[in-house]
Amino acid sequence: MGGSSGGAIGNKRKIDNYVSWFEIPAIDFQQAVQFYSTIYQIEMPQTVTDSNSMAYFPVVNGVGGAVIAGPGSVPSDVGPLIYLNGGDDLSVVLNRIEDAGGRIIMPKTLISEAAGYFAIFIDSQGNKLALHSQH
C-alpha cells in the first residue's frame, strides 16, 4: 500500500504520514477481532476469503488498519512496534486489555508534557503493540 501523499522525496518535500496502513497478524481471527472490538468498544467490518480474513479498524480520517489472518500472518512480540491511538486518555483502552485476553507489559508512562503518554501491551495473539495519548 503506500506512496507518499506529501510529494516526491527526490524534490525534498516532506511526506504527510509515514504510516499509510497497518496489519496486525492473528492465528485465531475471531479471538483477535473480539480483543480489539472489546478494548476499543467498536465493531470491525470483516472480509473473509478462501485465503485470508481481515477485520478493519473503522476510521474517518487518518491511517487505517486491520487484523489479518491467513498465510504469512504470524503474530510476534519482536520487530516494529505499532503505536495505536489511545484517544483522549489511553487509560480507558489500557484498562480493558487484560479482561479482553491481553497482557500489559509497560503501564501508562509519561514521555514528556509535549509528547504525552504511552503504554505497551501484548494482544490476545501474542503481538506486542503500544498505545499513545496526550493525557
N, CA, C and O atoms as a GROMACS GRO file, in nm:
protein
  540
    1MET      N    1   0.088  -0.114   0.000
    1MET     CA    2   0.000   0.000   0.000
    1MET      C    3   0.093   0.120   0.000
    1MET      O    4   0.209   0.096  -0.032
    2GLY      N    5   0.064   0.231   0.027
    2GLY     CA    6   0.163   0.332   0.048
    2GLY      C    7   0.166   0.440  -0.055
    2GLY      O    8   0.063   0.483  -0.107
    3GLY      N    9   0.290   0.484  -0.085
    3GLY     CA   10   0.305   0.603  -0.166
    3GLY      C   11   0.325   0.720  -0.072
    3GLY      O   12   0.313   0.707   0.050
    4SER      N   13   0.355   0.833  -0.131
    4SER     CA   14   0.374   0.949  -0.046
    4SER      C   15   0.269   1.053  -0.078
    4SER      O   16   0.261   1.102  -0.190
    5SER      N   17   0.190   1.086   0.019
    5SER     CA   18   0.084   1.183  -0.003
    5SER      C   19   0.136   1.325   0.001
    5SER      O   20   0.064   1.419  -0.033
    6GLY      N   21   0.261   1.343   0.041
    6GLY     CA   22   0.314   1.478   0.053
    6GLY      C   23   0.403   1.519  -0.061
    6GLY      O   24   0.453   1.632  -0.061
    7GLY      N   25   0.425   1.435  -0.159
    7GLY     CA   26   0.505   1.473  -0.273
    7GLY      C   27   0.630   1.388  -0.285
    7GLY      O   28   0.657   1.302  -0.202
    8ALA      N   29   0.703   1.414  -0.390
    8ALA     CA   30   0.821   1.333  -0.423
    8ALA      C   31   0.933   1.358  -0.323
    8ALA      O   32   0.961   1.472  -0.286
    9ILE      N   33   0.997   1.250  -0.282
    9ILE     CA   34   1.109   1.261  -0.190
    9ILE      C   35   1.229   1.324  -0.260
    9ILE      O   36   1.305   1.399  -0.200
   10GLY      N   37   1.245   1.293  -0.388
   10GLY     CA   38   1.355   1.350  -0.465
   10GLY      C   39   1.350   1.502  -0.470
   10GLY      O   40   1.454   1.567  -0.485
   11ASN      N   41   1.233   1.557  -0.457
   11ASN     CA   42   1.217   1.703  -0.454
   11ASN      C   43   1.228   1.757  -0.312
   11ASN      O   44   1.206   1.876  -0.289
   12LYS      N   45   1.262   1.671  -0.218
   12LYS     CA   46   1.281   1.706  -0.077
   12LYS      C   47   1.155   1.760  -0.011
   12LYS      O   48   1.163   1.836   0.085
   13ARG      N   49   1.039   1.721  -0.062
   13ARG     CA   50   0.913   1.757   0.005
   13ARG      C   51   0.887   1.654   0.112
   13ARG      O   52   0.922   1.537   0.097
   14LYS      N   53   0.827   1.698   0.219
   14LYS     CA   54   0.801   1.608   0.331
   14LYS      C   55   0.680   1.520   0.302
   14LYS      O   56   0.587   1.559   0.232
   15ILE      N   57   0.684   1.399   0.357
   15ILE     CA   58   0.572   1.307   0.349
   15ILE      C   59   0.476   1.343   0.462
   15ILE      O   60   0.520   1.368   0.574
   16ASP      N   61   0.347   1.347   0.432
   16ASP     CA   62   0.248   1.385   0.533
   16ASP      C   63   0.240   1.283   0.646
   16ASP      O   64   0.238   1.320   0.764
   17ASN      N   65   0.236   1.155   0.613
   17ASN     CA   66   0.227   1.048   0.713
   17ASN      C   67   0.322   0.936   0.673
   17ASN      O   68   0.320   0.890   0.559
   18TYR      N   69   0.405   0.893   0.765
   18TYR     CA   70   0.499   0.786   0.733
   18TYR      C   71   0.437   0.649   0.744
   18TYR      O   72   0.497   0.550   0.701
   19VAL      N   73   0.320   0.640   0.800
   19VAL     CA   74   0.246   0.515   0.803
   19VAL      C   75   0.120   0.537   0.721
   19VAL      O   76   0.047   0.634   0.743
   20SER      N   77   0.093   0.446   0.625
   20SER     CA   78  -0.028   0.461   0.545
   20SER      C   79  -0.128   0.349   0.570
   20SER      O   80  -0.245   0.361   0.533
   21TRP      N   81  -0.085   0.240   0.633
   21TRP     CA   82  -0.172   0.126   0.660
   21TRP      C   83  -0.097   0.035   0.755
   21TRP      O   84   0.026   0.029   0.750
   22PHE      N   85  -0.168  -0.037   0.841
   22PHE     CA   86  -0.104  -0.136   0.926
   22PHE      C   87  -0.191  -0.261   0.930
   22PHE      O   88  -0.313  -0.254   0.916
   23GLU      N   89  -0.127  -0.375   0.951
   23GLU     CA   90  -0.197  -0.502   0.967
   23GLU      C   91  -0.143  -0.572   1.090
   23GLU      O   92  -0.022  -0.585   1.108
   24ILE      N   93  -0.234  -0.618   1.174
   24ILE     CA   94  -0.197  -0.690   1.295
   24ILE      C   95  -0.228  -0.837   1.270
   24ILE      O   96  -0.345  -0.874   1.253
   25PRO      N   97  -0.126  -0.923   1.267
   25PRO     CA   98  -0.148  -1.064   1.235
   25PRO      C   99  -0.217  -1.141   1.346
   25PRO      O  100  -0.200  -1.112   1.465
   26ALA      N  101  -0.296  -1.240   1.305
   26ALA     CA  102  -0.368  -1.324   1.401
   26ALA      C  103  -0.368  -1.469   1.354
   26ALA      O  104  -0.373  -1.497   1.234
   27ILE      N  105  -0.363  -1.560   1.449
   27ILE     CA  106  -0.382  -1.702   1.421
   27ILE      C  107  -0.530  -1.733   1.444
   27ILE      O  108  -0.595  -1.793   1.358
   28ASP      N  109  -0.582  -1.693   1.559
   28ASP     CA  110  -0.724  -1.711   1.592
   28ASP      C  111  -0.794  -1.580   1.557
   28ASP      O  112  -0.802  -1.489   1.640
   29PHE      N  113  -0.844  -1.572   1.435
   29PHE     CA  114  -0.900  -1.448   1.382
   29PHE      C  115  -1.014  -1.394   1.468
   29PHE      O  116  -1.013  -1.276   1.503
   30GLN      N  117  -1.110  -1.477   1.502
   30GLN     CA  118  -1.225  -1.429   1.579
   30GLN      C  119  -1.184  -1.382   1.719
   30GLN      O  120  -1.239  -1.285   1.770
   31GLN      N  121  -1.088  -1.451   1.779
   31GLN     CA  122  -1.040  -1.409   1.911
   31GLN      C  123  -0.973  -1.272   1.901
   31GLN      O  124  -0.992  -1.187   1.987
   32ALA      N  125  -0.894  -1.251   1.796
   32ALA     CA  126  -0.827  -1.122   1.777
   32ALA      C  127  -0.927  -1.010   1.751
   32ALA      O  128  -0.914  -0.901   1.806
   33VAL      N  129  -1.028  -1.037   1.667
   33VAL     CA  130  -1.130  -0.937   1.640
   33VAL      C  131  -1.205  -0.903   1.769
   33VAL      O  132  -1.234  -0.787   1.795
   34GLN      N  133  -1.236  -1.004   1.847
   34GLN     CA  134  -1.305  -0.981   1.974
   34GLN      C  135  -1.219  -0.896   2.068
   34GLN      O  136  -1.270  -0.807   2.135
   35PHE      N  137  -1.088  -0.923   2.072
   35PHE     CA  138  -0.996  -0.847   2.157
   35PHE      C  139  -1.001  -0.698   2.122
   35PHE      O  140  -1.024  -0.614   2.210
   36TYR      N  141  -0.979  -0.664   1.995
   36TYR     CA  142  -0.975  -0.523   1.956
   36TYR      C  143  -1.113  -0.458   1.962
   36TYR      O  144  -1.125  -0.340   1.995
   37SER      N  145  -1.217  -0.533   1.930
   37SER     CA  146  -1.353  -0.481   1.943
   37SER      C  147  -1.384  -0.446   2.088
   37SER      O  148  -1.451  -0.347   2.116
   38THR      N  149  -1.334  -0.529   2.179
   38THR     CA  150  -1.358  -0.507   2.322
   38THR      C  151  -1.278  -0.389   2.376
   38THR      O  152  -1.334  -0.304   2.445
   39ILE      N  153  -1.149  -0.382   2.346
   39ILE     CA  154  -1.069  -0.274   2.406
   39ILE      C  155  -1.106  -0.138   2.350
   39ILE      O  156  -1.094  -0.037   2.420
   40TYR      N  157  -1.150  -0.134   2.223
   40TYR     CA  158  -1.190  -0.006   2.164
   40TYR      C  159  -1.341   0.016   2.165
   40TYR      O  160  -1.388   0.124   2.128
   41GLN      N  161  -1.417  -0.086   2.206
   41GLN     CA  162  -1.563  -0.074   2.206
   41GLN      C  163  -1.614  -0.034   2.066
   41GLN      O  164  -1.689   0.062   2.051
   42ILE      N  165  -1.570  -0.112   1.964
   42ILE     CA  166  -1.605  -0.085   1.824
   42ILE      C  167  -1.656  -0.212   1.758
   42ILE      O  168  -1.640  -0.322   1.810
   43GLU      N  169  -1.718  -0.193   1.642
   43GLU     CA  170  -1.750  -0.304   1.554
   43GLU      C  171  -1.653  -0.296   1.438
   43GLU      O  172  -1.632  -0.188   1.382
   44MET      N  173  -1.594  -0.409   1.401
   44MET     CA  174  -1.495  -0.413   1.295
   44MET      C  175  -1.554  -0.484   1.173
   44MET      O  176  -1.579  -0.604   1.178
   45PRO      N  177  -1.577  -0.411   1.063
   45PRO     CA  178  -1.625  -0.477   0.941
   45PRO      C  179  -1.525  -0.583   0.897
   45PRO      O  180  -1.404  -0.566   0.912
   46GLN      N  181  -1.575  -0.693   0.844
   46GLN     CA  182  -1.489  -0.806   0.808
   46GLN      C  183  -1.503  -0.844   0.662
   46GLN      O  184  -1.610  -0.833   0.602
   47THR      N  185  -1.391  -0.890   0.605
   47THR     CA  186  -1.388  -0.951   0.473
   47THR      C  187  -1.319  -1.085   0.489
   47THR      O  188  -1.206  -1.093   0.538
   48VAL      N  189  -1.387  -1.191   0.448
   48VAL     CA  190  -1.331  -1.326   0.460
   48VAL      C  191  -1.329  -1.388   0.321
   48VAL      O  192  -1.431  -1.395   0.253
   49THR      N  193  -1.209  -1.434   0.279
   49THR     CA  194  -1.195  -1.503   0.150
   49THR      C  195  -1.140  -1.642   0.177
   49THR      O  196  -1.118  -1.681   0.292
   50ASP      N  197  -1.117  -1.716   0.070
   50ASP     CA  198  -1.058  -1.850   0.085
   50ASP      C  199  -0.917  -1.844   0.141
   50ASP      O  200  -0.872  -1.937   0.207
   51SER      N  201  -0.845  -1.734   0.114
   51SER     CA  202  -0.705  -1.727   0.155
   51SER      C  203  -0.679  -1.648   0.282
   51SER      O  204  -0.582  -1.675   0.352
   52ASN      N  205  -0.762  -1.549   0.313
   52ASN     CA  206  -0.737  -1.475   0.436
   52ASN      C  207  -0.865  -1.409   0.488
   52ASN      O  208  -0.968  -1.405   0.421
   53SER      N  209  -0.854  -1.359   0.610
   53SER     CA  210  -0.964  -1.288   0.676
   53SER      C  211  -0.910  -1.156   0.726
   53SER      O  212  -0.800  -1.149   0.780
   54MET      N  213  -0.989  -1.050   0.707
   54MET     CA  214  -0.948  -0.918   0.755
   54MET      C  215  -1.065  -0.853   0.828
   54MET      O  216  -1.180  -0.864   0.786
   55ALA      N  217  -1.033  -0.786   0.938
   55ALA     CA  218  -1.130  -0.705   1.012
   55ALA      C  219  -1.070  -0.566   1.023
   55ALA      O  220  -0.956  -0.550   1.068
   56TYR      N  221  -1.145  -0.466   0.983
   56TYR     CA  222  -1.094  -0.331   0.968
   56TYR      C  223  -1.126  -0.242   1.088
   56TYR      O  224  -1.237  -0.244   1.140
   57PHE      N  225  -1.026  -0.163   1.130
   57PHE     CA  226  -1.047  -0.060   1.230
   57PHE      C  227  -1.122   0.053   1.160
   57PHE      O  228  -1.071   0.107   1.061
   58PRO      N  229  -1.240   0.090   1.207
   58PRO     CA  230  -1.315   0.196   1.140
   58PRO      C  231  -1.247   0.331   1.160
   58PRO      O  232  -1.218   0.370   1.273
   59VAL      N  233  -1.222   0.402   1.051
   59VAL     CA  234  -1.160   0.534   1.058
   59VAL      C  235  -1.239   0.632   0.972
   59VAL      O  236  -1.298   0.594   0.871
   60VAL      N  237  -1.239   0.757   1.013
   60VAL     CA  238  -1.300   0.863   0.934
   60VAL      C  239  -1.190   0.934   0.856
   60VAL      O  240  -1.200   0.952   0.735
   61ASN      N  241  -1.085   0.973   0.927
   61ASN     CA  242  -0.968   1.037   0.866
   61ASN      C  243  -0.844   0.970   0.922
   61ASN      O  244  -0.849   0.911   1.030
   62GLY      N  245  -0.735   0.978   0.852
   62GLY     CA  246  -0.610   0.927   0.904
   62GLY      C  247  -0.579   0.787   0.859
   62GLY      O  248  -0.636   0.736   0.763
   63VAL      N  249  -0.487   0.725   0.930
   63VAL     CA  250  -0.433   0.594   0.895
   63VAL      C  251  -0.528   0.484   0.938
   63VAL      O  252  -0.574   0.482   1.052
   64GLY      N  253  -0.555   0.392   0.848
   64GLY     CA  254  -0.638   0.277   0.879
   64GLY      C  255  -0.554   0.152   0.892
   64GLY      O  256  -0.434   0.151   0.864
   65GLY      N  257  -0.620   0.046   0.936
   65GLY     CA  258  -0.551  -0.080   0.952
   65GLY      C  259  -0.650  -0.192   0.974
   65GLY      O  260  -0.771  -0.171   0.977
   66ALA      N  261  -0.596  -0.313   0.990
   66ALA     CA  262  -0.681  -0.430   1.003
   66ALA      C  263  -0.613  -0.538   1.084
   66ALA      O  264  -0.490  -0.542   1.096
   67VAL      N  265  -0.695  -0.626   1.138
   67VAL     CA  266  -0.648  -0.754   1.191
   67VAL      C  267  -0.655  -0.848   1.072
   67VAL      O  268  -0.755  -0.849   1.000
   68ILE      N  269  -0.551  -0.929   1.050
   68ILE     CA  270  -0.548  -1.019   0.935
   68ILE      C  271  -0.503  -1.158   0.977
   68ILE      O  272  -0.410  -1.174   1.055
   69ALA      N  273  -0.571  -1.257   0.922
   69ALA     CA  274  -0.533  -1.397   0.944
   69ALA      C  275  -0.523  -1.464   0.807
   69ALA      O  276  -0.603  -1.437   0.718
   70GLY      N  277  -0.425  -1.550   0.792
   70GLY     CA  278  -0.404  -1.620   0.666
   70GLY      C  279  -0.257  -1.650   0.649
   70GLY      O  280  -0.177  -1.625   0.739
   71PRO      N  281  -0.219  -1.704   0.534
   71PRO     CA  282  -0.079  -1.738   0.508
   71PRO      C  283   0.014  -1.619   0.531
   71PRO      O  284  -0.010  -1.510   0.480
   72GLY      N  285   0.119  -1.640   0.606
   72GLY     CA  286   0.217  -1.536   0.633
   72GLY      C  287   0.180  -1.441   0.746
   72GLY      O  288   0.260  -1.355   0.782
   73SER      N  289   0.064  -1.456   0.802
   73SER     CA  290   0.021  -1.369   0.914
   73SER      C  291   0.059  -1.437   1.045
   73SER      O  292  -0.017  -1.517   1.100
   74VAL      N  293   0.177  -1.404   1.094
   74VAL     CA  294   0.232  -1.468   1.213
   74VAL      C  295   0.249  -1.364   1.324
   74VAL      O  296   0.330  -1.272   1.311
   75PRO      N  297   0.174  -1.377   1.432
   75PRO     CA  298   0.189  -1.284   1.544
   75PRO      C  299   0.332  -1.286   1.599
   75PRO      O  300   0.400  -1.389   1.593
   76SER      N  301   0.377  -1.172   1.651
   76SER     CA  302   0.513  -1.163   1.702
   76SER      C  303   0.524  -1.055   1.809
   76SER      O  304   0.453  -0.955   1.806
   77ASP      N  305   0.615  -1.078   1.903
   77ASP     CA  306   0.643  -0.975   2.003
   77ASP      C  307   0.780  -0.911   1.979
   77ASP      O  308   0.835  -0.846   2.067
   78VAL      N  309   0.834  -0.931   1.858
   78VAL     CA  310   0.960  -0.867   1.818
   78VAL      C  311   0.937  -0.795   1.686
   78VAL      O  312   0.840  -0.822   1.616
   79GLY      N  313   1.025  -0.705   1.653
   79GLY     CA  314   1.012  -0.632   1.528
   79GLY      C  315   0.954  -0.494   1.551
   79GLY      O  316   0.956  -0.443   1.663
   80PRO      N  317   0.902  -0.432   1.445
   80PRO     CA  318   0.849  -0.297   1.457
   80PRO      C  319   0.738  -0.289   1.561
   80PRO      O  320   0.663  -0.384   1.581
   81LEU      N  321   0.728  -0.174   1.626
   81LEU     CA  322   0.626  -0.152   1.728
   81LEU      C  323   0.525  -0.051   1.676
   81LEU      O  324   0.561   0.062   1.644
   82ILE      N  325   0.400  -0.093   1.666
   82ILE     CA  326   0.293  -0.006   1.621
   82ILE      C  327   0.232   0.063   1.743
   82ILE      O  328   0.197  -0.003   1.841
   83TYR      N  329   0.220   0.196   1.735
   83TYR     CA  330   0.154   0.273   1.840
   83TYR      C  331   0.012   0.301   1.796
   83TYR      O  332  -0.010   0.374   1.700
   84LEU      N  333  -0.085   0.243   1.865
   84LEU     CA  334  -0.225   0.267   1.836
   84LEU      C  335  -0.272   0.390   1.913
   84LEU      O  336  -0.220   0.421   2.020
   85ASN      N  337  -0.369   0.459   1.858
   85ASN     CA  338  -0.422   0.578   1.920
   85ASN      C  339  -0.498   0.541   2.046
   85ASN      O  340  -0.590   0.459   2.042
   86GLY      N  341  -0.459   0.600   2.157
   86GLY     CA  342  -0.525   0.574   2.284
   86GLY      C  343  -0.638   0.670   2.314
   86GLY      O  344  -0.693   0.669   2.425
   87GLY      N  345  -0.675   0.754   2.218
   87GLY     CA  346  -0.783   0.850   2.240
   87GLY      C  347  -0.738   0.964   2.331
   87GLY      O  348  -0.620   0.997   2.337
   88ASP      N  349  -0.834   1.023   2.401
   88ASP     CA  350  -0.802   1.135   2.489
   88ASP      C  351  -0.715   1.093   2.607
   88ASP      O  352  -0.630   1.169   2.652
   89ASP      N  353  -0.736   0.972   2.657
   89ASP     CA  354  -0.659   0.917   2.770
   89ASP      C  355  -0.645   0.768   2.749
   89ASP      O  356  -0.743   0.694   2.759
   90LEU      N  357  -0.524   0.722   2.720
   90LEU     CA  358  -0.504   0.580   2.687
   90LEU      C  359  -0.544   0.485   2.799
   90LEU      O  360  -0.559   0.366   2.775
   91SER      N  361  -0.560   0.536   2.920
   91SER     CA  362  -0.601   0.451   3.034
   91SER      C  363  -0.734   0.381   3.007
   91SER      O  364  -0.754   0.268   3.053
   92VAL      N  365  -0.823   0.446   2.934
   92VAL     CA  366  -0.955   0.386   2.906
   92VAL      C  367  -0.938   0.257   2.829
   92VAL      O  368  -0.995   0.155   2.866
   93VAL      N  369  -0.860   0.260   2.720
   93VAL     CA  370  -0.836   0.140   2.639
   93VAL      C  371  -0.747   0.043   2.716
   93VAL      O  372  -0.774  -0.077   2.718
   94LEU      N  373  -0.642   0.093   2.778
   94LEU     CA  374  -0.548   0.009   2.852
   94LEU      C  375  -0.618  -0.073   2.961
   94LEU      O  376  -0.584  -0.189   2.983
   95ASN      N  377  -0.714  -0.013   3.029
   95ASN     CA  378  -0.784  -0.082   3.137
   95ASN      C  379  -0.871  -0.198   3.090
   95ASN      O  380  -0.916  -0.277   3.172
   96ARG      N  381  -0.895  -0.209   2.960
   96ARG     CA  382  -0.974  -0.320   2.905
   96ARG      C  383  -0.888  -0.435   2.854
   96ARG      O  384  -0.940  -0.542   2.823
   97ILE      N  385  -0.758  -0.415   2.844
   97ILE     CA  386  -0.670  -0.512   2.779
   97ILE      C  387  -0.667  -0.647   2.850
   97ILE      O  388  -0.684  -0.750   2.784
   98GLU      N  389  -0.647  -0.651   2.978
   98GLU     CA  390  -0.635  -0.779   3.048
   98GLU      C  391  -0.765  -0.857   3.047
   98GLU      O  392  -0.763  -0.979   3.029
   99ASP      N  393  -0.878  -0.790   3.066
   99ASP     CA  394  -1.007  -0.859   3.062
   99ASP      C  395  -1.037  -0.914   2.922
   99ASP      O  396  -1.110  -1.012   2.908
  100ALA      N  397  -0.980  -0.852   2.818
  100ALA     CA  398  -1.001  -0.896   2.681
  100ALA      C  399  -0.905  -1.008   2.640
  100ALA      O  400  -0.915  -1.060   2.528
  101GLY      N  401  -0.812  -1.045   2.729
  101GLY     CA  402  -0.720  -1.154   2.697
  101GLY      C  403  -0.579  -1.111   2.664
  101GLY      O  404  -0.499  -1.193   2.618
  102GLY      N  405  -0.546  -0.984   2.685
  102GLY     CA  406  -0.411  -0.935   2.660
  102GLY      C  407  -0.334  -0.920   2.789
  102GLY      O  408  -0.381  -0.956   2.897
  103ARG      N  409  -0.212  -0.866   2.777
  103ARG     CA  410  -0.124  -0.851   2.892
  103ARG      C  411  -0.052  -0.717   2.881
  103ARG      O  412   0.007  -0.686   2.778
  104ILE      N  413  -0.055  -0.639   2.986
  104ILE     CA  414   0.016  -0.510   2.988
  104ILE      C  415   0.160  -0.537   3.029
  104ILE      O  416   0.185  -0.598   3.133
  105ILE      N  417   0.254  -0.491   2.948
  105ILE     CA  418   0.395  -0.512   2.984
  105ILE      C  419   0.466  -0.383   3.022
  105ILE      O  420   0.574  -0.387   3.082
  106MET      N  421   0.407  -0.267   2.989
  106MET     CA  422   0.456  -0.140   3.040
  106MET      C  423   0.333  -0.054   3.067
  106MET      O  424   0.256  -0.026   2.975
  107PRO      N  425   0.314  -0.011   3.191
  107PRO     CA  426   0.195   0.069   3.224
  107PRO      C  427   0.204   0.208   3.159
  107PRO      O  428   0.305   0.243   3.099
  108LYS      N  429   0.098   0.283   3.172
  108LYS     CA  430   0.095   0.419   3.121
  108LYS      C  431   0.214   0.495   3.176
  108LYS      O  432   0.235   0.503   3.297
  109THR      N  433   0.293   0.552   3.084
  109THR     CA  434   0.419   0.616   3.120
  109THR      C  435   0.430   0.750   3.048
  109THR      O  436   0.402   0.759   2.929
  110LEU      N  437   0.471   0.852   3.121
  110LEU     CA  438   0.489   0.984   3.062
  110LEU      C  439   0.614   0.986   2.975
  110LEU      O  440   0.722   0.949   3.019
  111ILE      N  441   0.598   1.030   2.850
  111ILE     CA  442   0.713   1.053   2.762
  111ILE      C  443   0.768   1.191   2.795
  111ILE      O  444   0.884   1.205   2.834
  112SER      N  445   0.684   1.293   2.778
  112SER     CA  446   0.712   1.432   2.817
  112SER      C  447   0.579   1.506   2.810
  112SER      O  448   0.483   1.456   2.753
  113GLU      N  449   0.574   1.624   2.868
  113GLU     CA  450   0.450   1.701   2.864
  113GLU      C  451   0.406   1.727   2.720
  113GLU      O  452   0.287   1.722   2.690
  114ALA      N  453   0.501   1.753   2.633
  114ALA     CA  454   0.468   1.782   2.493
  114ALA      C  455   0.429   1.656   2.416
  114ALA      O  456   0.339   1.660   2.332
  115ALA      N  457   0.496   1.544   2.443
  115ALA     CA  458   0.473   1.421   2.366
  115ALA      C  459   0.362   1.334   2.421
  115ALA      O  460   0.307   1.251   2.348
  116GLY      N  461   0.327   1.349   2.547
  116GLY     CA  462   0.218   1.272   2.605
  116GLY      C  463   0.263   1.143   2.672
  116GLY      O  464   0.371   1.136   2.730
  117TYR      N  465   0.178   1.040   2.663
  117TYR     CA  466   0.198   0.914   2.735
  117TYR      C  467   0.196   0.796   2.640
  117TYR      O  468   0.144   0.804   2.529
  118PHE      N  469   0.254   0.684   2.686
  118PHE     CA  470   0.246   0.560   2.611
  118PHE      C  471   0.237   0.443   2.708
  118PHE      O  472   0.268   0.457   2.827
  119ALA      N  473   0.195   0.330   2.656
  119ALA     CA  474   0.193   0.204   2.730
  119ALA      C  475   0.216   0.094   2.627
  119ALA      O  476   0.185   0.111   2.509
  120ILE      N  477   0.270  -0.019   2.672
  120ILE     CA  478   0.296  -0.132   2.581
  120ILE      C  479   0.221  -0.253   2.632
  120ILE      O  480   0.214  -0.278   2.752
  121PHE      N  481   0.165  -0.330   2.537
  121PHE     CA  482   0.089  -0.449   2.573
  121PHE      C  483   0.111  -0.561   2.473
  121PHE      O  484   0.160  -0.540   2.362
  122ILE      N  485   0.074  -0.681   2.514
  122ILE     CA  486   0.072  -0.798   2.427
  122ILE      C  487  -0.076  -0.829   2.403
  122ILE      O  488  -0.153  -0.841   2.498
  123ASP      N  489  -0.116  -0.841   2.276
  123ASP     CA  490  -0.257  -0.867   2.248
  123ASP      C  491  -0.289  -1.016   2.265
  123ASP      O  492  -0.203  -1.094   2.305
  124SER      N  493  -0.411  -1.054   2.236
  124SER     CA  494  -0.456  -1.192   2.256
  124SER      C  495  -0.385  -1.292   2.166
  124SER      O  496  -0.395  -1.412   2.189
  125GLN      N  497  -0.314  -1.244   2.063
  125GLN     CA  498  -0.244  -1.331   1.969
  125GLN      C  499  -0.094  -1.338   1.994
  125GLN      O  500  -0.024  -1.417   1.931
  126GLY      N  501  -0.044  -1.256   2.087
  126GLY     CA  502   0.099  -1.253   2.115
  126GLY      C  503   0.174  -1.140   2.048
  126GLY      O  504   0.297  -1.136   2.054
  127ASN      N  505   0.104  -1.048   1.984
  127ASN     CA  506   0.167  -0.931   1.921
  127ASN      C  507   0.196  -0.825   2.027
  127ASN      O  508   0.114  -0.800   2.115
  128LYS      N  509   0.315  -0.764   2.017
  128LYS     CA  510   0.349  -0.652   2.105
  128LYS      C  511   0.312  -0.523   2.034
  128LYS      O  512   0.358  -0.497   1.922
  129LEU      N  513   0.228  -0.440   2.099
  129LEU     CA  514   0.185  -0.313   2.046
  129LEU      C  515   0.191  -0.208   2.156
  129LEU      O  516   0.211  -0.240   2.273
  130ALA      N  517   0.172  -0.083   2.117
  130ALA     CA  518   0.172   0.027   2.214
  130ALA      C  519   0.048   0.111   2.195
  130ALA      O  520  -0.017   0.108   2.090
  131LEU      N  521   0.016   0.187   2.298
  131LEU     CA  522  -0.088   0.288   2.293
  131LEU      C  523  -0.024   0.423   2.317
  131LEU      O  524   0.076   0.432   2.389
  132HIS      N  525  -0.080   0.528   2.259
  132HIS     CA  526  -0.029   0.663   2.280
  132HIS      C  527  -0.147   0.758   2.299
  132HIS      O  528  -0.249   0.745   2.232
  133SER      N  529  -0.132   0.854   2.388
  133SER     CA  530  -0.229   0.962   2.405
  133SER      C  531  -0.158   1.084   2.463
  133SER      O  532  -0.049   1.073   2.519
  134GLN      N  533  -0.222   1.198   2.450
  134GLN     CA  534  -0.165   1.320   2.506
  134GLN      C  535  -0.187   1.330   2.655
  134GLN      O  536  -0.115   1.404   2.722
  135HIS      N  537  -0.286   1.258   2.709
  135HIS     CA  538  -0.317   1.268   2.853
  135HIS      C  539  -0.316   1.131   2.918
  135HIS      O  540  -0.339   1.120   3.038
   0.00000   0.00000   0.00000
